[in-house]
């Protein structure tokens, strides 16, 4: 087990935001059991949603989600 996460219940973990020492990029390291449980794989795109009580929800982006949906096409790019 690592300091990056700790199990808090049968189906819950607390995950710590970490920072890459060279790039200063922030990242999360998920426990393998948690990834298996939710069906996520390394490299999946996750959608972050802030909840009313200050917590965050993460969901896997669906393959058919179009990030440009509802925008007008741009010409000359």
Backbone as CSV, one residue per row, in Angstrom:
resi,resn,N_x,N_y,N_z,CA_x,CA_y,CA_z,C_x,C_y,C_z
1,UNK,0.841,-1.184,0.000,0.000,0.000,0.000,0.880,1.239,0.000
2,UNK,0.383,2.303,-0.561,1.117,3.548,-0.708,0.419,4.665,0.056
3,UNK,1.127,5.762,0.287,0.528,6.927,0.936,-0.413,7.670,0.000
4,UNK,-0.457,7.287,-1.263,-1.290,7.953,-2.257,-2.780,7.704,-2.028
5,UNK,-3.114,6.635,-1.345,-4.524,6.323,-1.085,-4.645,5.459,0.150
6,UNK,-5.854,5.483,0.726,-6.144,4.575,1.834,-7.605,4.165,1.747
7,UNK,-7.855,2.929,2.074,-9.202,2.388,2.026,-9.968,2.865,3.245
8,UNK,-11.180,3.387,3.028,-11.980,3.915,4.124,-13.256,3.119,4.355
9,UNK,-13.513,2.152,3.503,-14.700,1.308,3.616,-14.628,0.211,2.578
10,UNK,-15.663,-0.630,2.535,-15.666,-1.733,1.565,-15.541,-1.241,0.131
11,UNK,-16.165,-0.124,-0.174,-16.179,0.394,-1.545,-15.741,1.849,-1.618
12,UNK,-14.877,2.289,-0.717,-14.463,3.689,-0.751,-13.005,3.851,-0.336
13,UNK,-12.382,4.858,-0.917,-10.983,5.170,-0.668,-10.836,6.682,-0.559
14,UNK,-9.820,7.128,0.138,-9.388,8.513,0.100,-8.106,8.538,-0.725
15,UNK,-8.107,9.362,-1.775,-6.981,9.442,-2.699,-6.359,10.827,-2.575
16,UNK,-5.034,10.878,-2.443,-4.305,12.132,-2.277,-3.818,12.657,-3.616
17,UNK,-4.020,13.946,-3.868,-3.478,14.583,-5.063,-1.967,14.667,-4.887
18,UNK,-1.233,14.222,-5.894,0.228,14.231,-5.856,0.757,15.179,-6.933
19,UNK,2.033,15.541,-6.817,2.651,16.432,-7.790,3.948,15.812,-8.298
20,UNK,4.094,15.799,-9.617,5.323,15.323,-10.230,6.445,16.307,-9.886
21,UNK,7.544,15.801,-9.345,8.649,16.641,-8.914,9.310,17.428,-10.022
22,UNK,9.329,16.900,-11.240,9.982,17.576,-12.360,9.033,18.527,-13.091
23,UNK,7.846,18.034,-13.460,6.934,18.825,-14.286,5.962,19.667,-13.471
24,UNK,5.840,19.363,-12.184,4.880,20.028,-11.283,3.434,19.712,-11.645
25,UNK,3.240,18.748,-12.550,1.895,18.336,-12.933,1.240,17.588,-11.782
26,UNK,-0.043,17.842,-11.545,-0.794,17.160,-10.497,-1.419,15.890,-11.050
27,UNK,-1.493,14.851,-10.212,-2.094,13.596,-10.640,-2.637,12.829,-9.446
28,UNK,-3.470,11.845,-9.738,-4.028,10.943,-8.729,-3.581,9.530,-9.045
29,UNK,-3.241,8.776,-8.018,-2.921,7.356,-8.175,-4.057,6.573,-7.529
30,UNK,-4.812,5.861,-8.353,-5.951,5.096,-7.845,-5.531,3.688,-7.453
31,UNK,-6.107,3.159,-6.398,-5.817,1.775,-6.022,-6.304,0.816,-7.104
32,UNK,-5.548,-0.235,-7.397,-5.974,-1.207,-8.416,-7.369,-1.777,-8.145
33,UNK,-7.698,-2.048,-6.881,-9.031,-2.579,-6.556,-10.132,-1.595,-6.940
34,UNK,-9.874,-0.311,-6.747,-10.867,0.712,-7.098,-11.056,0.767,-8.611
35,UNK,-9.952,0.711,-9.367,-10.046,0.729,-10.829,-10.838,-0.474,-11.332
36,UNK,-10.554,-1.642,-10.762,-11.288,-2.851,-11.149,-12.772,-2.711,-10.850
37,UNK,-13.079,-2.151,-9.693,-14.472,-2.030,-9.260,-15.299,-1.137,-10.188
38,UNK,-14.711,-0.036,-10.649,-15.467,0.903,-11.487,-15.262,0.681,-12.983
39,UNK,-14.353,-0.224,-13.350,-14.146,-0.526,-14.764,-13.301,0.496,-15.495
40,UNK,-12.429,1.184,-14.772,-11.527,2.151,-15.387,-10.192,1.502,-15.691
41,UNK,-9.516,2.030,-16.707,-8.183,1.576,-17.077,-7.257,2.776,-17.155
42,UNK,-5.951,2.533,-16.993,-4.977,3.604,-17.147,-5.151,4.220,-18.527
43,UNK,-5.187,5.523,-18.589,-5.363,6.229,-19.858,-6.785,6.667,-20.138
44,UNK,-7.758,6.188,-19.346,-9.142,6.628,-19.529,-9.263,8.113,-19.216
45,UNK,-10.177,8.783,-19.901,-10.471,10.188,-19.620,-11.588,10.240,-18.590
46,UNK,-11.359,11.011,-17.519,-12.347,11.132,-16.450,-12.944,12.532,-16.444
47,UNK,-14.229,12.603,-16.140,-14.951,13.865,-16.031,-15.054,14.217,-14.552
48,UNK,-14.569,15.407,-14.175,-14.621,15.884,-12.789,-15.861,16.739,-12.613
49,UNK,-16.616,16.493,-11.535,-17.796,17.293,-11.237,-17.773,17.653,-9.751
50,UNK,-17.820,18.953,-9.463,-17.850,19.399,-8.070,-19.272,19.251,-7.547
51,UNK,-19.408,18.632,-6.383,-20.703,18.419,-5.762,-21.018,19.567,-4.799
52,UNK,-22.281,19.702,-4.425,-22.722,20.810,-3.584,-21.989,20.886,-2.252
53,UNK,-21.645,19.767,-1.657,-21.062,19.748,-0.320,-19.525,19.798,-0.331
54,UNK,-18.930,20.214,-1.453,-17.481,20.397,-1.520,-16.706,19.164,-1.932
55,UNK,-17.376,18.051,-2.138,-16.720,16.830,-2.605,-16.689,16.849,-4.138
56,UNK,-16.012,15.865,-4.699,-15.913,15.753,-6.152,-16.384,14.379,-6.599
57,UNK,-16.962,14.318,-7.783,-17.380,13.068,-8.406,-16.565,12.887,-9.681
58,UNK,-16.096,11.674,-9.910,-15.368,11.344,-11.133,-16.137,10.274,-11.888
59,UNK,-16.329,10.479,-13.178,-16.962,9.475,-14.024,-16.127,9.321,-15.293
60,UNK,-16.129,8.117,-15.831,-15.381,7.849,-17.059,-16.122,8.463,-18.241
61,UNK,-15.368,9.168,-19.076,-15.947,9.754,-20.281,-16.340,8.639,-21.231
62,UNK,-17.561,8.704,-21.731,-18.037,7.701,-22.672,-17.400,7.942,-24.034
63,UNK,-17.175,6.862,-24.754,-16.544,6.941,-26.079,-17.325,7.843,-27.025
64,UNK,-18.661,7.873,-26.898,-19.478,8.639,-27.832,-19.691,10.083,-27.385
65,UNK,-19.124,10.497,-26.238,-19.217,11.889,-25.801,-18.394,12.751,-26.740
66,UNK,-19.009,13.790,-27.274,-18.324,14.705,-28.180,-18.073,16.016,-27.452
67,UNK,-16.803,16.350,-27.163,-16.521,17.574,-26.424,-16.914,18.839,-27.180
68,UNK,-17.113,18.744,-28.505,-17.471,19.910,-29.308,-18.956,19.958,-29.611
69,UNK,-19.736,19.063,-29.026,-21.170,19.023,-29.284,-21.797,20.363,-28.927
70,UNK,-22.612,20.886,-29.840,-23.294,22.151,-29.599,-22.482,23.377,-29.977
71,UNK,-21.286,23.185,-30.525,-20.485,24.331,-30.961,-20.553,24.441,-32.469
72,UNK,-20.332,25.646,-32.960,-20.360,25.882,-34.398,-19.009,25.507,-35.009
73,UNK,-18.999,24.915,-36.191,-17.737,24.605,-36.847,-16.969,25.876,-37.176
74,UNK,-15.646,25.805,-37.116,-14.796,26.951,-37.413,-14.161,26.744,-38.768
75,UNK,-14.239,27.775,-39.608,-13.633,27.679,-40.943,-12.244,28.298,-40.933
76,UNK,-11.375,27.790,-41.797,-10.065,28.371,-41.991,-9.048,28.024,-40.920
77,UNK,-9.301,26.989,-40.174,-8.331,26.584,-39.145,-7.434,25.486,-39.641
